[in-house]
Amino acid sequence: MPELPEMEALRRALDDPVRAFAIDRAGPAHIATLKTFDPPLSSLDGERFAGARRRGKRLILPVEGEELFLVVHLMSAGRLKYLGAGEKGPKTPAFRLRFEGGAELVLTEAGSKKRAGVWLLREHALQAELAHLGPEADRLDAAALGEVLASDSRRLHAALRDQRLIAGIGRAWANEILHTARLSPYALSTQLSAEEVARLAAAVRSELDRGLELRERGASNDRTYRVHDKLGRPCHVCGTPIARVDFEEHTIYYCPVCQTCGRVL
């Protein structure tokens, strides 16, 4: 589930390679993956990217001159890889872009639900596509975070995942952040004390920094996450077995001692 640390690590890894060669051919793309039709993908042929950017959990590849922007959202199961010339890749990826010289960008998506998306947008359409996003999670200090939390009464886990409030955090890192902050995932955003907001802001920054450092080193999920997907394993702080709450689209992992005063949610 690529979130801010994973997407920023990907952005850094792609920034130089995607600008090295002109684009030979963009596409084909799965009908469920390509979200736009005008301008057509063929508009990229012969163009050159000006590096890689990120906004929240979206990767943005601007064309030189910044008249066109290729936007990729991996959702929960998408994966984007840069393949060097001659390197073998999947036969039928959800999206493929070939560079002159033979290198490729390929997007794959596990499972039957095709949620990952690719957009080719002009500048005004890009701004409209990103307009709903809140501030970047890794740029929030305690004062700014306090304002965001006070703007809408939500359970903390839900508030952290709402891209309209804070951009970049999803299910996994919400679990990691709340554990580090020693806060219940069910605490209300509008009822935190100033000290709790400061603790949460520090946890957001430290956990996203930790995640980025590990992902840039190629760390696996098991090595990266300390709470997420660790049901029954001992909390790394107090040793209490990690508990969870299951929902249809996400799962909350937490430590009953560190976060909920012994209460099992």
N, C-alpha and C positions, 0 to 999 in steps of 0.2 A: 504494500500500500504506500506508494511514493508520496511523501509529504515534504515539508520545506527542507529538511536536511538531505533527503534523497534527491530532490529536484535541484537543489543548489549544487550538490556534488556532481550531478549529471551536467548541469550548465557549465560548470568549470571544466569538466572533462571534454565537452564539445566545443567550447569557445574557439579554440584554435583550429581543430580539424575541419569544422564546417565552413571556415572562411578560406581554406587552403586551395580549393579548386572551384571552378564554375560548375553549375548544375547541368548535368547532361539531360536528365529526364526526371520529372516528378510524377510519381504514380507508377503502377496503379494503386488504387485504394479500395478497401472494402466499402460497399455502399452504406453500411452502418457506421463506418469510421469517418468518412469524409462528410463534414457537416455543412459545407458551402459548395456552390457551383459557379458563382460569379464573384471574382475572376476565376477562370478555370485553372487547374493545376499546371497546364501547359504554359501559363504565363511565367512560370519559374524557369523554364528551359533556357539555358544560356546565361542566366543571372548568377550572381554570387552573393552569398550571405555575408553580412557584416558582423558575424559573431553570434553569440547566444546570450539571451537575457532570461529573466524569470520574474513572474508576478504571481505571488501566492504559490499554488501548485501547478501553474502553467509554465511551460517552456515556450519562449518566443524567439523565433529566428527572423530577424529583419533582413530584408534584401538591401544591398547597397543603394543608397539614395532614399531608403525608408518610405518607398511608395507601396510596398507589399510586405506582409508579415505572415510567416507560417507559424501557427500556434498549435501546440500539442498539449492535450490534457490526458494523462495516463489513467485517471480514475483509480480504481483499486487493483486492477489486474493487468494493466498495460505495462509494457517494457519497451524502451527505445534503446537501440544499440547502434554504434558506429562500427562498421565492418571495413577493414582495410581492403585494398585491391587484392582479389584472389581469395579472400577469407570467406569460408562457407557460411551461409545463413539459411534461414527458413525458406522453403520453396514458395509458400503462399502467405506472406505476412499481411497484416491488416493494412499496412502502408509501406511503400518503398520509395526512396529517393536516391537516384544514382548521380554521383559526381563524375566529372571528366577525370579520366585516369583509373576509374573502376571502383573507388570507395563507395559505400552505401550507408544510408540511414534506414533502418528497418524497425517498424513498430509491430510488435506481437501482443496478443492478449489471450490470457488463459481463460478457460471456461467458455460456456455457451452465451453468456450475457455480454454483448458487445457495447460497452459503455465508453471506452476510450475514444477520443475524438481528435480530428485534425481539421483546422480551419485555415483557409487562405483569405486574408483580410486586407483591405485598404486601411489607411490610418484612421479615418473617422469611424469605420466599423470596429477597428481594434479598440478604440477608446470606449465605444458603446459596450463591447463585449466584457471589458474589464471594469466598467463603471460601478458595478455593485460590490466590488471587493473592498473589504476594510483595510486598515493599515497592516503593513508587514509585521508578522509576529516578532521577528528578531530585532525590530527597531522600536519596540514599545518600552518606555520606562514606567516606573510605578505610577506616576501622575497620569500618563496617557492611558495606561491600562485601567486605572481606576475610573476614568471617564467612560471608557468603553463598557465596563461592567455595570456602571450605574445607569447606562442608557436603556437597559432591557433586563427585566427580572427573569433569569434563566437558571437552570441547574448548571453548575460549572462545567461539567463535561460537555454538555450541549453547547454552552456559550463558546468554549474554546474551539469547537469544531465548526461553528457557524462562520463561513467565509465572509459573510456580510459584516460581521463584527471584527474578526481578526483573520487575516489571510495567511494560510500556510500550514495550520495545524489540523490534523485529522485524528482518527480513532487511536492509533498507536501512541503518538506523542502526547495526546491529551492524558492518556493513562500514565505515561512516564512523568510528565510535568506535575500532575496533581499529587503523585506519590512523593516526589521531591519536595513539593510545597507543603506536604502533610495536611492536605485538605480533602474533604469528602467530595466525591464526584457529584453528589446530590446537594451540596451546599448552594444556596442561592447567591447569584452574582451581586445582588443589591444589598446583601446582608453581611458582607465581609468587613472586618475592621481594617483600619489603615495598615496595621502590621501584617495582616493576612494578605492584603493586596500587594504589599512590598515583597512578601515571601513568594507570592505567586509570580510576580514580575521577574524576580531573581531566578526562579525555577524555569520559567519560559526561556530566558536567555541561556542559562547554563545547560539545560537539556538539549536545546537546539544546537548549541555549540558542540556539545559532546557528540550528538548524533552526526553532525556534519564531519567532524574529525574522523569518526569511525567509518563512515560511509566512504570518505575519500581514501581510506586505507583498505577498502574492500571488505569490511567486516560484515559477517552474516547477521541475519535477524537475531539469532540466538545469542550472539556475542554483543549485539547492540542494545537489545531491549533487556531491561532489568525487572520489569513488571508485566508489560504487555505479553500476552500469550504464555504466561508462566503459572497457570493454574496449578495449585497444590505445591509449588516449589517454595522454599523458605524465602521470606522477605530478606533482602540483602542488608537491611538495617536491623531488624529485630528478630528475624527467624520465624515469624508467624507465617503459616501457609497462605499464599496469595489466593484471594477469592475472586469471583467474577459474577457479573449480571449479564444475561444474554438478552439481546433484542434481535429483531429480524435482520437489521442491516448493520449492526455493530455490537461489540461486546466491551463491557467495562471491566477492567482488571484493577484490583486495589488491595491494600493491606488493611485488614480490620483493626489492627492495633495502631498503626501509624496514622491512619486517615479517618477512621470512624469510631474511635474510642471503644473498640471491641465489638461494635455492632455489626452484624452480618446483614448486608443489604438484601 
